[in-house]
Amino acid sequence: MTTEVIVLNGGSSSGKSGIVRCLQAVLPDPWLALGTDTLVDAMPASMQASDAGIEFAPDGEVIVGPEFRTLEAAWIEGVAAMARAGARVIVDEVFLGGAGSQQRWQKALRDLQVLWVGVRCDGAVAAGREVARGDRVIGMAASQADVVHRGVVYDLEVDTTHAESMECARAIAAHVK
């Protein structure tokens, strides 16, 4: 069976986006890169100013409301539809709800060949990257480093604490059929 979707799950600043770019470079076929940041960027600004949308607390906590969940559900189904239509897709995700988040994706991707990848990074290292990036709420990386993996089942895990994005991408690409 041919891999149709690669789902990368990891906390903020764990290195997922770098791995995605490297995967697109090393995989022989074209792959679309879609992620939770793409979804948030596509939402109206009012969604970030409402309890019903998504809120980034000063301590780095991410709080999502019912309107966000509605749009997220549509987004997940849309990504699955693109894969069913023949696009190979790499999903850059942050499973804030751990296993519950994975279950939402599993339901939508149920008939597709998915490679589930955990992207781990030591919380202190991710926090340092977060500061260097300058585009994240400080505290998000440390608070997400472990919680996003709780109860999640993977086919493969990579750790960017000491490994470069290309090294991780090659390890993942070796599992793509």
N, C-alpha and C positions, 0 to 999 in steps of 0.2 A: 504494500500500500504506500502511496506517495504522501509525504507530509504536505498538508495544505495550509496549516496554521501553526505558527510558533508563538506561544504565549510566554513572555518574560515577566515574572513578578518579582518585585523588590522594592525596598523603601526608597524614598527620595534621596538623590545623590549617590545611589549605590552603583551607578555606572551603566544602567540599562540603555540609555540613549546612545552612548558610545558603542556598546555592543551591537545595537541595531544597525548603526551605520557600517560597522565592520562586517556584519552578516550580509548586508546588501552588497558589499564589495566582494566577499568570498563565495557566496552561493552562486551557482551557475545560472539560475533563472532569475528573472526580475521578481522582487518581493516588495509589496507595499508596506510602509511603516506607519502604523496608526497607534496612538496611545492616549492615555488618560489626559495628558496635557493638551492633545489635539481636541478632545471633547470639551474640556474646560475653556479653551481658547475660542471654540465655536459658539459658546453660550453668550447670551447678552450680558453686559456688565451688571445689569440689575440682579442677575443670579448670584453675584458675589456680594450683594448688599441685602440679602434676604434670608431669613431663617429657613425658608423653603428651598433655597438653593444650596450653595456651597460656601462655607466660611473657613477662613484660615485664621485661627486664633493666634494671639501674640506669642504664645508658648510653642507654636508649631502644630498644635492639634488641628486636624481637619474634620469639620463637622458637615455632614450632608443632610439635606432635608428631602421632603417628598417630591418636590418638583425636579430636583436633581436626579433622584432615583427614577422618575418617569422618563426623563431624557436619556439617562444612562441605559435603561432597559432598551429603548429604541436604538441607541447607538450600538449596543452589543448585538442586537438582531441585525442591524445594518452591516456590521463587520462580518457576521456570519453569512449574510446574503452575498456579500462580495466574494467571499471564499467559495461559496457554492456556485457562483457564476464564473469561477475559474481564476480569480486573482489569488495569488499566494500572499499571505498576510502575516506580518510580524506584529504582535500586539505588545506594547510597552505599558504594563499595568502596575498598579499599586493596590493590592488586595487589603484595603483598610479593615475589612471584615474577615480577614483570614479565610478559613474554609467556606464560609458563607458566600464570600465574593467569588471564589473559584466555582462554587456550585451554580451561580448565575451564568457564568461563562460556559460551564459544562453543558448546561441545559440548551443553550443557544447553539453550541458547536457539536451537539450530540452525534450527528451523522458525518462529521468531518474527521480527518486524520490530524490530530493535534499533538505537538511536542510541548510538554509543560516543563518550563525551565525556571528554577529558583535562582535569583541573582542575590547573593548574600554579600554583605560588606560589614566589617566591624563598625559599630555605631560611632565610635570616636573618629575613625577615618572618614566615614560619610559626613559627619558633622564638620570636619575640616574642609571637605570639598564644598559643602553647603556655603560656608563662609566665603571661600574663594570664588564661588559662582556669583554671589551677590544678587541673585534673582529669586531667592527662596526665603521663606520665613525661618529665622534661626530657631532651631529646636525640632523642626520637622524630621530631619534625617535621623536624629537620635531616637525620637519617639516611634518612628516607623521601622527601624532596623530589624526588630524581631517580631513585632506584632503582625506584620503582613504575611509571615510564614506560618503562623499558628494553624495547625490542622490541615495545611495545604499539602497535597501529594504531587510530587514531581517525577518526571522521567529522568531528569538530569539537574544537577545543581552546579553552579560556578560561584567562585568567591573572588570578588574584585579587590579585596583588601590588599593583596600583593600582586595579583595577576592583571596584566594589561587587557584592554578591551579586545584586541585582536586575538590574543591567546584564548580568551573566553569564547569569542566568536568561532574560532576554529574547532574548539571542543564541541560546541553546539552543532556546527555544520557537519561534524562527523556523525551525528545522530540523525540528520535529516535524510529521509529516504526519497 
